[in-house]
């Protein structure tokens, strides 16, 4: 079973992958920009967070399932099927008549989105050799960077000039072009075989992960509901592990995920995802609330993150060739905690450029960790397991994002309670709950000081997670021989191109 695409048509396949990636990447930022308008028309502000959580739950839960299905039935049908489900969900989201209906349709949209990122990354691994993947992954990283800038702008323009429904319907032309591109240019040679799909394993995994994600995203749901969800998570998780050990073709191979290379790569990716979500959620409110800068300036500090990430990916082939893949991963990933350390030294008088520099180095380090993990994992397995292996990394990053947002948010609240001591802590929440609360924080010196100290506790948490992610990269078994072998392949390819 393999993907057979003529070299002349590979750029067209990559163009289709870039369109699909852009369609999913822009979804988060464009919806976030339009949500105040949507809530104003549909009501139901109490369900605000679930518009995002429903999408995240469905996407995260199905990622590894789609990866396994792509190993059984091929990348093309699973990818096209996922895009079509995503488009149907997008159309229905635009037709939503209430917040509850919107949440249901966002769930459907997420079910489709779960196929797009892991399977497109797997297609890149199928079509391109090791030495070529850095350039292609650099292009895809640029798509994520572009979406981070274009999304808020597009969302603002749409809600100001058209119906909010168009933030969902704008996906339709992108999706249609993507499906046509894959149908015309992506060809696979699939050996017919009788597949035994592990439906029970898929259901148990979905129940277990969904209950975990709800626990993480709804920490204020009350003790007994959370306890019940905890029991459901543990029980379904135990049954899932038991089922996977007995299934002929498990939806998640315990043997595969238990391999040292894949287990350590997933651990590094999860920890890095936890640290990175802390940067992206906490740094903007520090720049606006403590430094007293505009949202535009706060956005600039994060823009440096999306500059560093694709830059590292684009330079990866040269770094592998010069230093070897092991040294590049271990030394290069040191930039991740190095960038995080800049956050500790921020003060109310700091220039936002300090935060921007820290973001850049964290992005560069994350780019090396992410790309190298993908390459090593994809190279370690055969075609029939590559989709599952790649999906495991995407799932680890997604779970890390959710864990990080919850843990670091809890640290922030604990810090406010500790430094605010009673009434002052309540005052912090009162100011922040105002529409212009962050902008007016500078006029409340006591509140601003409490907020500054509490955010530094969260920054310290980001640094600790970044250090753990760096340390975990040293546990990834990049043996000298395999690293040198990969470097020789890169050098041979470079020599052949001259």
RORO-753996 format. One record per residue (C-alpha): residue in one letter; y, x, z. Coordinates in pm, whole numbers, plus 50000, padded with zeros to 5 digits. Layout:
<rs>
AYXZ...
</rs>
This chain:
<rs>
X500005000050000X503335015349896X506785008849754X507115019449392X510705021049267X511935042148978X514485068449088X517075053048857X516745019649039X516815033249393X520635031649412X520384994449330X517874989349612X520195008449849X523134987149734X521094956249825X520214971350163X523904979150225X524844943050145X522174929650380X523234953950653X526904944650613X526054907850632X524374912050972X526714939151106X529884919051047X528394888151211X529134898351571X532774908451523X533764880251290X532244853451516X533834868351828X537264866351663X536834829951567X535184817051886X538434806052060X539194783251763X535604770251750X535604761952122X538974744852082X537484721251821X533944716351952X534564718552327X531834730352564X533434762452691X530684764952955X528254773552676X530534800052524X528334830152599X525214812952465X526634812952113X526134850652126X523084851352355X521074827552134X521554850151833X520694881352037X517604865452192X516134854951859X516994887551684X515624910151957X512464890052014X511424888951648X512274924851551X508864939551636X507054908951496X508724913051158X507954950251165X504244942851205X504294915550938X505934939550692X503024963450749X500564935550664X502254916850379X504724942850248X508434948550304X509764927050018X508464892250112X509304896450481X512794909250402X513584881750152X512134855450385X514274867950674X517424867150461X516714831550347X516224819950708X519474837550801X521314819750518X519934785450616X521054792050972X524504802750847X524934770650645X523924749150942X526224768451179X529164758950957X528084722350980X527714722551361X529234692051535X528944704351896X528444736252094X524804727652159X524114722651788X525904755451712X523724773551967X520544759551807X521684770051461X522694804551588X519144807551722X517834800551371X520294825551227X519014851851470X515414844851371X516314855651018X518484885051125X515564899751319X513884909350991X516814926150822X517584958051014X514044970651095X512614962550750X515544977150554X515285009350756X511565009750686X512225005950312X514475036650326X511595055550492X509245043750216X511475053149922X513045085950030X511645118950148X512675133850480X515335156350331X517005127150150X517135102450436X520125117650614X522385109750319X521085074150288X521285067150661X524845080850647X525715054150392X524215027150613X526075040450918X529275038050716X528525001350655X528384995351032X531655014151076X533334993850801X532124960950946X533624970051284X537044972551120X536754944550861X535114918551091X538044911151325X540524911451035X538394887850823X537774864851119X541494862351193X542384855150831X539694828450794X540534808751109X544274810651032X543974798550673X540664780150634X538074761050833X536204781651095X532994771650914X533734798150653X533024826150899X529394815350857X529494803950495X530934837350382X527394850750427X526064829350141X527284850249842X526264882650013X522824868650092X522234855349740X523194888649582X520934906949827X517924884949751X518454889049376X518704926749420X515444929249611X513614906049373X514694925849067X514594961649186X512234965249486X508614966749369X505584972049590X501974980149524X500054960249782X496304962449816X494924927649882X493284925150222X492424898050466X494904899250751X494244884851094X497644877051241X497924878551617X499704845251664X498914843152036X500294878052092X503484869251904X504004837852115X503344855652445X505634884452349X508414860052251X508094841352583X508124873452787X511094889552609X513064857052597X512674851652972X513734887853037X516794884752812X517844852252984X517524869153324X519714897753202X522374876453034X522554848053287X522814866553618X524794837653773X522114811753703X521034807354066X518244823354270X515404798754206X515824795753827X516004833553799X512944837254024X511044812553805X512054832053495X510924863953667X507484849153731X507334837153368X508294871853245X505654889753453X502924864253383X503454862053008X503884899752991X500534905353164X498794880352935X500444896852633X499164931652726X495684917452783X495774899652445X496964930552258X494084951352391X491594925752260X493214915551927X491754929551606X495264934551461X497704932951754X501304923351681X502304953551892X499844982151901X499624995152258X498035026552118X500955031551878X503705024952132X501845046752383X501985077752164X504165103852329X506485107952030X507145070751996X507295063952372X509815091852437X511885083152129X512065047052246X513055058452596X515855080352459X517045052152232X517005026552516X518995049052753X521455058352480X521895021552395X522645013752760X525325040852776X526845031552441X527244994552526X529035005552842X531515025152634X532144996852389X532594969852654X534384988552933X536645013452755X538794987152573X539634968752895X540535001853063X542875011352779X544544977052785X544494969553158X544995003653321X546705024153050X548784993952949X548204998152575X547834971752305X544494957752180X545114976951856X545255010052044X542145000252242X540404993351914X541415027551784X539595044852071X536385027551962X537075034851596X536535071451681X533015061651786X532255047351443X533725078751285X531535102651486X528275083551429X528165083451046X529595118851036X526635131451240X524225112851014X525795127150698X525695162750837X522135159450967X520355174350662X522545205450674X522015208751049X518235205051014X518205231550742X520325256150940X519065251551295X515805232351267X515185196551370X514235204351732X517325225251805X519585200451627X518215171551835X518375189152171X521665207752137X523385181751922X522525153452160X524345172652434X527515158952275X526525124552402X526995131852776X529805156352691X531765127852531X530955104552821X532375129853068X535855124452919X535815089353070X535655102853426X538925121853383X540925091953258X543875082553480X546585055653451X548815082653299X546245095153043X546925093452671X544535070552478X543655100352258X541575114052549X539425082652536X539275085652157X537955121352177X535275110552422X534275081952192X534025105551895X531645129552071X529515101052205X529295086651854X528315120551711X525615125451972X524305090051924X524155095451549X521885125651593X519685108851854X519285077251648X518645092951308X516355120651433X514275095851632X513865073751326X512875102951103X510375117351353X508785083651423X508525073951055X507045107950965X504435105351240X502725073851108X501215062250783X502695034850562X500655007250724X502235014051065X505745024850965X507284990250996X505964985551349X507055020351455X510575016151314X510924981651471X510054996151811X513195017751798X515404988451697X513964967751980X514524996052230X518174999052127X518724961452148X517074959252490X519164989152600X522344971252495X521444940852702X520344961153005X523434983152986X525864954152961X524254937553263X523924968553484X527374982753411X528974948453444X527354944953786X528634979553886X532164968953782X532004937453998X530624957154294X533454982154251X536084954854249X534614939954569X534434974254733X537934986554651X539584952454664X538234941755004X538494903855008X541784888554897X542734917654675X539374915054493X540024877954438X543464887654308X541884910554049X539734881953918X542704857953923X544784881453708X541934888953467X541174851853424X544654846153281X544984845952898X547374875652913X545894890453230X545054924753091X548484928552933X550224919453259X548064941053486X550674968653497X553054945053679X550534942653968X550244978754099X547724970854373X545484951154141X545764977953873X544695004954121X541624985054228X540714978953864X541115016153787X538785026854071X536185000253989X536125009753620X535575046053715X532395035553895X531245020153567X532305051553379X530195072053618X527275049153537X527835055853165X527795093453229X524545091453429X522885071153152X524165095552888X522705124953083X519365106953116X519375100052741X520045137052673X517275147952909X514845123452750X515415139652407X513855171552553X510695151552620X510355141752253X507515163952126X509155181851833X506705210751812X507895243251662X505445240551374X506395204951281X510065212651319X509755243651101X507685224350850X510375198050817X513025224950782X511015241850503X510785208650321X514545204750342X515075240350219X512645235449930X514425203949824X517815221549841X516515250549633X515045226949373X518375209049335X520235241249242
</rs>
